[in-house]
Amino acid sequence: MTARTALAALLVLTLTSCGAGTAATTSTPQSTPTTTTTTKLPYPPAVDYAPSVPERTRKTAAGHQVNVCVPESLDPNVFTLTTSDGVRLSGVELGSGDRGVLLSHEQGYYMCSWLAFGQELAAAGYHVVLLEYRNHGASEKSEDNDNIDRDTRAALAALHSFGADRVLLGGASCGGTASAVTAADEPKLTGLLILSSPAQCAGLDGEAAVRKITAPSFFAVSPDDYSGNMITHTRRLYEAAGSADKHLEIIPGGRHGTDMLREDDPEKLQRLTRDFVDSAFRR
């Protein structure tokens, strides 16, 4: 089963019954350049657990598990975090400083869907954390895939503990829905970045969450994504958003989530998302 097929199945469940989500584990990551990040204090010791996709997982010299899509040059920045319900997740920290950005991937994708963008932000002076959701890649399996905001909350807490003060949350597809739910409770929120996200994903209500968010918010979606279903949902999020500073960008075609940043003609969206991050932190 391909990642896109699995994600389509998840979206059908979301659109029809808002029932349990299904995570796929066979997507092919995009190749990305490496970058040098800052040296910091050691992370807590690695813990042993069974990863969701062993064939997509390797261990760093420190024993932390990470997706094989992450280049070995970033091994010093790989860490393990634990959610409130005890699930172990793989994370990568890029850059340093008090301007934090948390990037959350689509269900059925891996953390590397955001890696190139995260490296670009880190090179520009932002402090970035990428997480890999439960039931994906190098993170642990869990019977509960409805409450993935527990994963984003754990990653956000890690980002704060690493030194980030003000934070921007970005996510694609259900990762965006979970980011919105988490962002609604974040007192130091600077902005919200949403790519192709459903208004509801499994047990998460992104539409209710964005009503509470007054920080700048940016939404992007392709009109033909999932036969037009995704634009309907992303429009609902945009229209419900409580921010007076919000923008909806329609990207021609049918690409989903972070694929819009890499395929066809991505330069415009890359520029718009970078401009949004910069402007949000200037406020």
C-alpha positions in Angstrom: 0.0 0.0 0.0 1.4 3.4 -0.9 1.5 6.3 1.5 -0.9 8.3 -0.7 -3.3 5.4 -0.8 -3.2 5.0 3.0 -3.6 8.7 3.5 -6.6 8.7 1.1 -8.1 6.0 3.2 -7.6 8.1 6.3 -9.2 11.1 4.7 -12.2 9.1 3.6 -12.7 8.0 7.3 -12.2 11.6 8.4 -14.7 13.0 5.9 -17.4 10.3 6.5 -17.3 9.4 10.1 -14.4 11.3 11.9 -13.4 7.8 13.1 -10.0 6.4 13.9 -7.1 7.4 11.6 -4.9 4.9 9.8 -1.2 5.6 9.5 0.6 4.3 6.4 4.3 3.5 6.6 5.6 3.0 3.0 6.1 6.5 1.7 9.3 7.3 -0.2 11.2 10.3 1.4 12.6 13.1 -0.7 16.3 13.5 -0.9 17.5 16.6 0.9 20.8 18.5 1.4 22.6 18.4 4.7 23.4 21.3 6.9 25.6 22.1 9.9 23.7 22.8 13.2 24.9 24.1 16.5 26.5 22.0 19.2 24.5 21.8 22.5 24.3 19.9 25.7 23.7 16.1 25.4 20.1 14.9 25.1 18.7 12.5 27.7 19.9 9.0 27.2 18.3 6.9 24.4 15.7 4.4 25.4 15.1 1.1 23.6 11.7 0.4 21.9 10.4 -1.3 18.8 10.1 1.2 16.0 7.0 1.2 13.8 9.0 0.5 10.6 12.2 -1.3 11.4 13.4 -1.3 7.8 13.1 2.5 7.7 15.0 2.9 11.0 18.6 3.1 12.1 20.4 4.0 15.4 22.8 6.9 16.0 26.0 6.3 17.9 24.2 7.6 21.0 21.5 4.9 20.5 18.6 7.2 19.4 16.4 5.7 16.7 15.9 7.8 13.5 14.4 7.4 10.1 17.0 6.3 7.4 15.9 9.4 5.4 17.8 11.6 7.9 21.5 12.0 6.9 24.1 10.8 9.3 25.5 14.3 9.5 22.5 15.2 11.6 23.0 12.3 14.1 24.2 14.6 16.9 20.8 16.4 16.6 18.6 13.3 16.9 16.8 12.8 20.2 14.0 10.6 21.7 11.0 12.1 23.4 8.1 10.5 25.3 4.4 11.5 25.0 2.0 11.9 27.9 0.6 8.5 27.1 4.1 6.9 27.1 4.8 6.6 23.4 8.4 7.0 22.3 9.0 9.3 19.3 12.0 10.2 17.2 12.9 13.8 16.8 15.5 16.0 15.1 16.6 19.5 16.3 18.0 22.0 13.8 19.5 25.3 14.6 19.3 27.2 17.9 17.9 30.3 19.6 14.6 31.6 21.0 12.6 31.7 17.7 11.2 28.2 17.6 9.4 26.4 14.7 7.8 22.9 15.1 7.0 21.1 11.8 4.7 18.1 11.8 4.4 15.7 8.8 1.4 14.1 7.1 0.0 10.8 8.2 1.6 8.2 5.9 4.7 10.4 5.3 7.9 10.7 7.4 9.6 13.6 9.2 11.8 14.2 6.1 8.8 15.6 4.2 9.8 18.8 6.1 13.5 18.3 6.4 14.7 20.6 3.5 12.4 23.4 4.7 13.5 22.9 8.3 17.2 23.1 7.3 16.4 26.3 5.4 14.8 27.9 8.4 17.7 26.8 10.7 20.2 28.3 8.3 18.2 31.6 8.5 18.5 31.6 12.3 15.4 29.7 13.5 15.3 26.9 16.0 13.5 24.0 14.4 12.2 20.6 15.7 10.9 17.9 13.4 9.1 15.0 14.9 8.0 11.6 13.6 4.5 10.7 14.6 3.6 7.4 16.4 3.0 4.5 14.0 5.5 6.0 11.5 9.1 5.3 10.7 11.4 5.3 13.7 8.8 6.2 16.3 6.9 3.6 18.4 3.6 1.9 17.5 0.5 2.8 19.4 -3.1 1.5 19.2 -4.3 5.1 19.7 -3.7 7.0 16.5 -6.6 9.4 17.1 -4.9 11.7 19.5 -1.7 12.6 17.7 -1.8 16.0 19.3 -0.1 14.2 22.2 2.9 13.9 19.9 2.9 17.5 18.8 2.5 18.6 22.4 5.5 16.5 23.5 7.6 17.9 20.6 6.6 21.4 21.5 7.6 20.9 25.1 11.0 19.7 23.9 11.4 22.7 21.6 10.8 25.0 24.6 13.2 23.0 26.8 15.9 23.5 24.1 15.6 27.2 24.5 12.9 28.4 22.1 10.6 31.0 23.6 8.2 32.3 20.9 7.0 29.5 18.6 5.4 28.9 15.2 3.7 25.6 14.5 3.5 24.2 11.0 1.9 21.0 9.8 0.7 19.3 6.7 -2.5 17.3 6.3 -3.4 15.7 9.7 -0.2 17.0 11.0 -1.6 20.5 10.4 -4.8 19.6 12.2 -2.8 18.4 15.2 -0.7 21.5 15.0 -3.8 23.7 15.2 -5.1 21.8 18.2 -1.8 22.2 20.0 -1.3 25.8 19.0 -4.7 26.8 20.5 -3.2 26.2 23.9 0.2 27.8 23.3 0.7 31.1 25.1 3.8 32.0 23.2 2.4 31.3 19.8 3.8 33.4 17.0 2.0 31.9 14.0 0.3 28.9 12.5 1.2 27.3 9.1 -1.2 24.8 7.5 -0.7 22.8 4.3 -3.7 20.8 3.0 -5.2 20.0 6.3 -8.7 18.5 7.0 -10.9 20.4 9.4 -11.2 17.2 11.5 -8.8 14.3 11.6 -9.8 11.2 13.5 -10.3 12.5 17.1 -9.0 16.0 16.5 -11.2 19.1 15.7 -9.0 21.6 13.9 -11.9 23.8 13.1 -12.7 24.4 16.7 -9.1 25.0 17.5 -8.4 27.7 14.9 -11.3 29.7 16.2 -9.2 30.3 19.4 -6.0 31.3 17.5 -5.4 35.0 17.0 -1.8 34.7 15.9 -1.0 35.2 12.1 -2.2 32.1 10.2 -1.3 30.9 6.7 -3.2 28.2 4.8 -2.3 26.6 1.4 -4.0 23.9 -0.6 -4.3 22.6 -4.2 -7.8 22.5 -5.6 -7.6 19.0 -7.1 -6.1 17.4 -3.9 -8.1 14.3 -3.1 -10.7 15.1 -5.8 -11.5 18.5 -4.3 -12.2 17.3 -0.8 -9.1 18.9 0.7 -9.7 22.4 -0.5 -13.2 22.3 1.1 -11.7 21.3 4.4 -8.8 23.8 4.3 -11.2 26.6 3.4 -13.3 25.7 6.4 -10.2 26.1 8.6 -9.3 29.4 7.0 -12.8 30.8 7.3 -13.0 29.6 11.0 -9.6 31.0 11.9 -9.8 33.7 14.6 -6.8 35.6 13.4 -7.3 39.0 11.8 -4.0 38.3 9.9 -4.8 35.2 7.9 -4.1 34.2 4.3 -5.3 31.3 2.0 -3.1 30.4 -0.9 -4.5 28.2 -3.7 -1.7 26.3 -5.4 -2.7 25.0 -8.9 -2.8 21.3 -9.3 -3.5 18.4 -7.0 -0.3 18.0 -4.9 -0.8 17.2 -1.2 0.8 18.8 1.8 4.6 19.2 1.7 4.6 17.8 -1.9 3.5 21.3 -2.8 6.9 22.6 -1.6 8.9 20.2 -3.7 7.1 19.2 -6.9 5.9 20.9 -10.1 6.5 24.7 -9.6 7.2 25.0 -5.8 9.2 28.3 -5.8 6.1 30.5 -5.1 4.9 28.5 -2.1 8.5 28.2 -0.8 8.8 32.0 -0.9 5.4 32.6 0.6 5.9 30.2 3.5 9.4 31.7 4.2 7.9 35.2 4.1 5.1 34.2 6.4 7.5 32.8 9.0 9.7 35.9 8.9 6.8 38.3 9.1 5.2 36.3 12.0 8.4 36.6 14.1 8.7 40.3 13.3 5.4 41.1 15.1 
